Amino acid sequence: MSVNLLGYYLWKRINQDQEHYRHSRPQNLRGLYINKSDLDGYVRDYFNYGVDWDDVSKEEQIHRYWDERDDDVN
């Protein structure tokens, strides 16, 4: 698992759960519907399941970084 993608994963989960929790939880002082235990669960899920926790395939989520070797360059 790449820790570099953790920020994107958290952002995606927060956005999805904000919509879901909007109807069942009050907002906190920062305008969020999620809480600390939700964030703890997101991080745990990321390291247990990886970035393919939803219907999107892992190959679509993994981005190549500049320090990885290009196959077309000799």
C-alpha positions, 0 to 999 in steps of 0.5 A, spaced: 500 500 500 502 506 498 501 512 503 502 517 498 495 515 496 492 516 503 490 523 503 486 522 496 483 516 499 481 520 506 478 525 501 474 521 497 471 517 503 469 524 507 466 526 501 461 520 500 460 520 508 458 527 508 452 526 504 450 519 507 451 522 514 447 529 513 441 526 514 442 522 520 448 526 524 448 533 527 454 538 524 460 539 528 463 546 529 467 545 523 461 543 519 463 536 518 458 530 519 464 525 520 467 524 527 474 522 530 472 515 530 470 515 522 477 518 521 480 512 525 476 507 521 478 510 514 485 509 516 484 502 518 480 500 512 485 503 507 491 499 510 487 493 511 483 493 504 487 498 500 484 503 495 480 499 492 474 499 497 469 501 493 467 499 485 473 502 482 478 497 480 485 498 484 488 499 477 484 505 476 486 508 482 494 507 482 497 513 479 504 512 476 509 517 480 515 521 476 520 517 480 518 510 477 521 508 471 518 509 464 517 502 460 518 506 453 525 509 455 531 506 454 
